[in-house]
Amino acid sequence: MRDREKLGARTRILHAVRTYVDGPAGSSPFMRRRGGRGWAHQGFDWPKASWGGQLKARLEKLQGEERRQLWELMGGSTTPIRRGWQRELARGREQGYYSTFGGELDHVDPGPEGGLTAYFKPGAAVSAGPVGVDFIIDATGLVGSVTEHRALSDLLAHSGADRNVLGRIDVAPTFEVRAPAPRAGGCTRSERPWRAPTTRSSTPCWACGTGHSGSATTSRPRATAGASVRADRSPSGGSG
């Protein structure tokens, strides 16, 4: 948009939204969120209540179907309301170079003169026929199956990990990966690799539980793709 205003670019934006929001949504006034023109907006206190308040405590206590229902109630992609963004979008709609519509992309073929031809699934709120575009920005990568991730797929297939009611990796409130049967080892789900500091003292080894004499360097193996591995010190495989 700024390129159009400052550099005279002829950019036109077609914003396809898989779940189109045309107004406020929510089961009660206390759980309702603003929305419109395809966008679902966050309430001011919604993120705080979800991650650090009463909803977090309530979610941790629930299991199975009850947890899934609460998750669906407060889940979904939302965007903060920013006055600057709203002014830019309103200006784009008024001048005709920005528009949103409900639809899901089916496939893309090479178009004439180096462009692309986008085909949408039936039911999309867009004019009939394919849409010619210069390039596509894909923002749907967070909804893929866990089996499409190599590390998580391997975790499901070979470690005994199970899925939760949403089809994701089933973890405890401590983020320890749950399994149908106890094992000698365990692992936790993490968003970043865990790295232990280098130590030079005779301390019990994290892997074998025994002390190493002299100067020793102990560290945990680097995690792969966001999964950090933990070996239990107890032979029984407890969580201590």
Secondary structure in CASP SS format (residue, H / E / C, confidence):
PFRMAT SS
TARGET T0000
AUTHOR 0000-0000-0000
METHOD secondary structure of the structure
MODEL  1
M C 1.00
R H 1.00
D H 1.00
R H 1.00
E H 1.00
K H 1.00
L H 1.00
G C 1.00
A C 1.00
R C 1.00
T C 1.00
R C 1.00
I E 1.00
L E 1.00
H E 1.00
A E 1.00
V E 1.00
R C 1.00
T C 1.00
Y C 1.00
V C 1.00
D C 1.00
G C 1.00
P C 1.00
A E 1.00
G C 1.00
S C 1.00
S C 1.00
P C 1.00
F C 1.00
M C 1.00
R C 1.00
R E 1.00
R C 1.00
G E 1.00
G E 1.00
R C 1.00
G C 1.00
W E 1.00
A E 1.00
H E 1.00
Q C 1.00
G C 1.00
F C 1.00
D C 1.00
W H 1.00
P H 1.00
K H 1.00
A H 1.00
S H 1.00
W H 1.00
G H 1.00
G C 1.00
Q H 1.00
L H 1.00
K H 1.00
A H 1.00
R H 1.00
L H 1.00
E H 1.00
K H 1.00
L C 1.00
Q C 1.00
G H 1.00
E H 1.00
E H 1.00
R H 1.00
R H 1.00
Q H 1.00
L H 1.00
W H 1.00
E H 1.00
L H 1.00
M H 1.00
G C 1.00
G C 1.00
S C 1.00
T C 1.00
T E 1.00
P C 1.00
I C 1.00
R C 1.00
R H 1.00
G H 1.00
W H 1.00
Q H 1.00
R H 1.00
E H 1.00
L H 1.00
A H 1.00
R H 1.00
G H 1.00
R H 1.00
E H 1.00
Q H 1.00
G C 1.00
Y C 1.00
Y E 1.00
S E 1.00
T E 1.00
F E 1.00
G E 1.00
G C 1.00
E C 1.00
L E 1.00
D E 1.00
H E 1.00
V E 1.00
D E 1.00
P E 1.00
G C 1.00
P H 1.00
E H 1.00
G H 1.00
G C 1.00
L E 1.00
T E 1.00
A E 1.00
Y E 1.00
F E 1.00
K C 1.00
P C 1.00
G C 1.00
A C 1.00
A C 1.00
V C 1.00
S C 1.00
A C 1.00
G C 1.00
P C 1.00
V E 1.00
G E 1.00
V E 1.00
D C 1.00
F C 1.00
I C 1.00
I C 1.00
D C 1.00
A C 1.00
T C 1.00
G H 1.00
L H 1.00
V H 1.00
G C 1.00
S C 1.00
V H 1.00
T H 1.00
E H 1.00
H C 1.00
R H 1.00
A H 1.00
L H 1.00
S H 1.00
D H 1.00
L H 1.00
L H 1.00
A H 1.00
H H 1.00
S C 1.00
G C 1.00
A C 1.00
D C 1.00
R E 1.00
N C 1.00
V C 1.00
L C 1.00
G C 1.00
R C 1.00
I E 1.00
D C 1.00
V E 1.00
A C 1.00
P C 1.00
T C 1.00
F C 1.00
E E 1.00
V E 1.00
R C 1.00
A C 1.00
P C 1.00
A C 1.00
P C 1.00
R C 1.00
A C 1.00
G C 1.00
G E 1.00
C E 1.00
T E 1.00
R E 1.00
S C 1.00
E C 1.00
R C 1.00
P C 1.00
W C 1.00
R C 1.00
A C 1.00
P C 1.00
T C 1.00
T C 1.00
R C 1.00
S C 1.00
S C 1.00
T C 1.00
P E 1.00
C C 1.00
W C 1.00
A C 1.00
C C 1.00
G C 1.00
T C 1.00
G E 1.00
H C 1.00
S C 1.00
G C 1.00
S C 1.00
A C 1.00
T C 1.00
T C 1.00
S C 1.00
R C 1.00
P C 1.00
R C 1.00
A C 1.00
T E 1.00
A C 1.00
G C 1.00
A E 1.00
S E 1.00
V E 1.00
R E 1.00
A C 1.00
D C 1.00
R C 1.00
S C 1.00
P C 1.00
S C 1.00
G C 1.00
G C 1.00
S C 1.00
G C 1.00
END
